[in-house]
Amino acid sequence: MKYSQFNSIVFIDNLIYLYNSFVQKFIVIDPILKDLLESAIIEGVDGLEEIHPDFYSYLISEGFLVPNDTDEVEKVKKIVEYVDNNVDSFLLTINPTMNCNFKCWYCYESHIKKSSFSEEMIANVGKFIEKTVQKPEMKHFNLAFFGGEPLLYFERDVTPVIKKLQKECKENLVDYSVSFTTNGFLINDYFINFFKSYQIVPALQITLDGYGKQHDKVRFVSKTKGSYVEIVNNMKLLINNGFYVQLRINYTKENIEDAYKIANDFDDISKEIKKDYLLVDLHRVWQDSGNEDVPKIVKKNIDYFLSKGIPVRHNSPDNVAKSCYADKRNSAVINYNGDIYKCTARDFTKENRAGFINDQGDLIWENNYLERRMDIKFKNKPCLTCRLMPICNGGCSQHAMEALEDGGRGEYCIYDGDDNLKDDVVVSKIEEIIGSLELNEV
């Protein structure tokens, strides 16, 4: 047997954890077992069988030790091949507009006033949906709306596409789902009643920029009117009506201290509803840095949300088994003007576009873009020897293309090869597992 490439040993609150990123399991070991294991790694792990046969057998059964002839990297590649090239589902993201009712300081997008879907583009998207769901292998179609703010012209530009989706999927016996990435300010009874009338339950990602006044400094209607109260009330309206809400908290070193207080604003919602329909997802604003105490403060926030019965996710990568939508062959982003992309985390400019949708509803990928992207993931050599490969794999295919294609920086590590940063990822994965167990006990 051999010690798995994907093992890590980390310390949390004076306890020693052994974690494997392929099986995504951990065990707590005492210092004596840690010393035995580290000696065995050097001298040969099979020696453990004589010294501590129970420990040796347990490590094998849980995947921390693997047969000598196991190609662990190949196992990861097979998962990627299966997940990313799956053809029985399609994720179509639409930007019905690049206009927005807010101007957040960190937004990377260029807001374009008066940008919206034309009737021609709505028809072209409808043709694409029709052709896609008629494929015999198609089982599920997920329609997502992004932007800009996708609810700005909801009735005019969004509802016709949803109606077309439902009609075609019902006729072809294909499951379907609808989701939105929205600031949540424009949620209203019309939105709720539309989906109820069509018996569709959408999922929504809605962002808060901290608690109360901190949020209102970033997302405001005017100098005297913020948006925090309205957005929180709209989220409660959604989850009380059985709509799933992923509450993304964009935090900085300034707003993280009080972010936990957001949980208190959901005290009037039952724990059962919060557990089933609400997920808090914490993300640090990428332009923000500094303050070494931030990770500790984030941990306190997470613990508080969990104590209130609210599930939490925080910077916990799972880029292989749950790869980014943009890594998948059957995914595309259609901009309001017909340009197509794979990723929503870049500005939607002509220079960045990967192709276009034509009048027949076909996606035309320019410069062999789709195949280049699907072939890029295992071109980054540092990933092939990394202990985090099964959950990180170099980030997403967007990272890999920008680094490894002409003009890029070359081989890379999204953690800069820093073992301390990699340990932080392991700690976050362990805490996520513990948090989910604790939540199930509430």
Secondary structure as GFF3:
##gff-version 3
##sequence-region A 1 442
A	DSSP	beta_strand	2	3	.	.	.	ID=ss1
A	DSSP	beta_strand	7	12	.	.	.	ID=ss2
A	DSSP	beta_strand	15	20	.	.	.	ID=ss3
A	DSSP	beta_strand	25	29	.	.	.	ID=ss4
A	DSSP	alpha_helix	31	43	.	.	.	ID=ss5
A	DSSP	three_ten_helix	45	47	.	.	.	ID=ss6
A	DSSP	alpha_helix	48	51	.	.	.	ID=ss7
A	DSSP	alpha_helix	53	61	.	.	.	ID=ss8
A	DSSP	beta_strand	65	66	.	.	.	ID=ss9
A	DSSP	alpha_helix	72	84	.	.	.	ID=ss10
A	DSSP	beta_strand	89	94	.	.	.	ID=ss11
A	DSSP	alpha_helix	119	133	.	.	.	ID=ss12
A	DSSP	beta_strand	140	145	.	.	.	ID=ss13
A	DSSP	pi_helix	154	158	.	.	.	ID=ss14
A	DSSP	alpha_helix	159	171	.	.	.	ID=ss15
A	DSSP	beta_strand	175	182	.	.	.	ID=ss16
A	DSSP	alpha_helix	189	197	.	.	.	ID=ss17
A	DSSP	beta_strand	203	208	.	.	.	ID=ss18
A	DSSP	alpha_helix	213	218	.	.	.	ID=ss19
A	DSSP	beta_strand	220	222	.	.	.	ID=ss20
A	DSSP	beta_strand	225	226	.	.	.	ID=ss21
A	DSSP	alpha_helix	228	240	.	.	.	ID=ss22
A	DSSP	beta_strand	244	251	.	.	.	ID=ss23
A	DSSP	three_ten_helix	259	266	.	.	.	ID=ss24
A	DSSP	alpha_helix	271	277	.	.	.	ID=ss25
A	DSSP	beta_strand	278	284	.	.	.	ID=ss26
A	DSSP	alpha_helix	294	307	.	.	.	ID=ss27
A	DSSP	beta_strand	312	314	.	.	.	ID=ss28
A	DSSP	three_ten_helix	325	327	.	.	.	ID=ss29
A	DSSP	beta_strand	331	334	.	.	.	ID=ss30
A	DSSP	beta_strand	339	341	.	.	.	ID=ss31
A	DSSP	beta_strand	355	357	.	.	.	ID=ss32
A	DSSP	beta_strand	363	365	.	.	.	ID=ss33
A	DSSP	three_ten_helix	366	368	.	.	.	ID=ss34
A	DSSP	alpha_helix	369	374	.	.	.	ID=ss35
A	DSSP	three_ten_helix	377	379	.	.	.	ID=ss36
A	DSSP	alpha_helix	381	384	.	.	.	ID=ss37
A	DSSP	alpha_helix	397	404	.	.	.	ID=ss38
A	DSSP	alpha_helix	419	441	.	.	.	ID=ss39
###
